[in-house]
Amino acid sequence: MNRLECIKSMVSECSVAADIGTDHGYVAEMLLQDSKCERVIATDINEGPLNRAIEHLNSVELNSKCDFRLGSGLTVLNEKEADAIIIAGMGGELISDIIETSKNIALQAKELILQPMTTGNKLRQYLYENGFKIIDENIVKELHHYYFIIKAVPGKEEIKDEIYYEISKKVLEKKDPLMNEYMNKLLNTNENIIRSIEKNTSSDYNEKIEVLKLKNLKIKELMEN
Ligand SMILES: C[S@@+](CC[C@H](N)C(=O)[O-])C[C@H]1O[C@@H](n2cnc3c(N)ncnc32)[C@H](O)[C@@H]1O
């Protein structure tokens, strides 16, 4: 399954879905083609991408089921207007900022489907600490890149160890072989960083090495369980 198919598969059947940062409009199109929802609110902060989405949805004759809105994040939505909110293809910190800016709207949706391109750890931490619960998560691989797709709902879950910000608990539980591949890659990256900064004698760097060594120890433990 590719990234966009996985995003679509994780959206529950609903009446209205919001595709935030729609760009080409492919997520909106896939949701409507697959009858995942009756209507989509497709939004973007930039006019160029929003126009691309309008043109694309016109070309596949789905524009009548789509509302197009220009603006930042969830500020263009009214409370309870969208059952599912999809925010995909942005950095984890930007996704967290978008949710935090309009938290009332995010908390009133039935589900959030989030796909961070970077800093998934920051996004998971934000969700755990700000009234959201991760109820599902998947990993997909496309052209050597690993992507995580998170389904979150309002709620609370205690996390026992901060390593679960970095290593998704839900994906680990599924024992997806891709997760082992991803963790091996992470171990190698961390080991390379450790080797390259070990040459540096400054005490700040020593602290960073210790943090990375501890992280790798925990990742190895998770891989053995
Ligand atoms: C890389 S594209 C992702 C497109 C699509 N969601 C996907 O996953 O393939 C990111 C899009 O998010 C838009 N964007 C960035 N910040 C945004 C914000 N605060 N609110 C809405 N859209 C935003 C950009 O203009 C761009 O079109």
Ligand as a Chemical Component Dictionary entry (heavy atoms), coordinates in Angstrom:
data_LIG
# 
_chem_comp.id                   LIG 
_chem_comp.type                 NON-POLYMER 
_chem_comp.pdbx_formal_charge   0 
_chem_comp.three_letter_code    LIG 
# 
loop_
_chem_comp_atom.comp_id 
_chem_comp_atom.atom_id 
_chem_comp_atom.alt_atom_id 
_chem_comp_atom.type_symbol 
_chem_comp_atom.charge 
_chem_comp_atom.model_Cartn_x 
_chem_comp_atom.model_Cartn_y 
_chem_comp_atom.model_Cartn_z 
_chem_comp_atom.pdbx_ordinal 
LIG C1  C1  C 0  3.537  18.581 0.560  1  
LIG S1  S1  S 1  1.905  19.174 0.368  2  
LIG C2  C2  C 0  0.948  17.806 0.925  3  
LIG C3  C3  C 0  -0.219 17.542 0.015  4  
LIG C4  C4  C 0  -1.127 16.390 0.457  5  
LIG N1  N1  N 0  -1.779 16.693 1.698  6  
LIG C5  C5  C 0  -0.357 15.092 0.555  7  
LIG O1  O1  O 0  -0.215 14.566 1.671  8  
LIG O2  O2  O -1 0.106  14.568 -0.460 9  
LIG C6  C6  C 0  1.685  20.317 1.706  10 
LIG C7  C7  C 0  0.571  21.324 1.438  11 
LIG O3  O3  O 0  0.218  21.927 2.687  12 
LIG C8  C8  C 0  -0.025 23.296 2.462  13 
LIG N2  N2  N 0  0.107  23.977 3.764  14 
LIG C9  C9  C 0  1.229  24.302 4.435  15 
LIG N3  N3  N 0  0.931  24.893 5.601  16 
LIG C10 C10 C 0  -0.416 24.926 5.688  17 
LIG C11 C11 C 0  -1.330 25.408 6.653  18 
LIG N4  N4  N 0  -0.919 25.985 7.775  19 
LIG N5  N5  N 0  -2.648 25.277 6.397  20 
LIG C12 C12 C 0  -3.092 24.707 5.254  21 
LIG N6  N6  N 0  -2.274 24.234 4.305  22 
LIG C13 C13 C 0  -0.952 24.339 4.519  23 
LIG C14 C14 C 0  0.972  23.695 1.401  24 
LIG O4  O4  O 0  0.591  24.858 0.696  25 
LIG C15 C15 C 0  0.986  22.451 0.496  26 
LIG O5  O5  O 0  0.057  22.561 -0.553 27 
# 
loop_
_chem_comp_bond.comp_id 
_chem_comp_bond.atom_id_1 
_chem_comp_bond.atom_id_2 
_chem_comp_bond.value_order 
_chem_comp_bond.pdbx_ordinal 
LIG C1  S1  SING 1  
LIG S1  C2  SING 2  
LIG S1  C6  SING 3  
LIG C2  C3  SING 4  
LIG C3  C4  SING 5  
LIG C4  N1  SING 6  
LIG C4  C5  SING 7  
LIG C5  O1  DOUB 8  
LIG C5  O2  SING 9  
LIG C6  C7  SING 10 
LIG C7  O3  SING 11 
LIG C7  C15 SING 12 
LIG O3  C8  SING 13 
LIG C8  N2  SING 14 
LIG C8  C14 SING 15 
LIG N2  C9  SING 16 
LIG N2  C13 SING 17 
LIG C9  N3  DOUB 18 
LIG N3  C10 SING 19 
LIG C10 C11 SING 20 
LIG C10 C13 DOUB 21 
LIG C11 N4  SING 22 
LIG C11 N5  DOUB 23 
LIG N5  C12 SING 24 
LIG C12 N6  DOUB 25 
LIG N6  C13 SING 26 
LIG C14 O4  SING 27 
LIG C14 C15 SING 28 
LIG C15 O5  SING 29 
# 
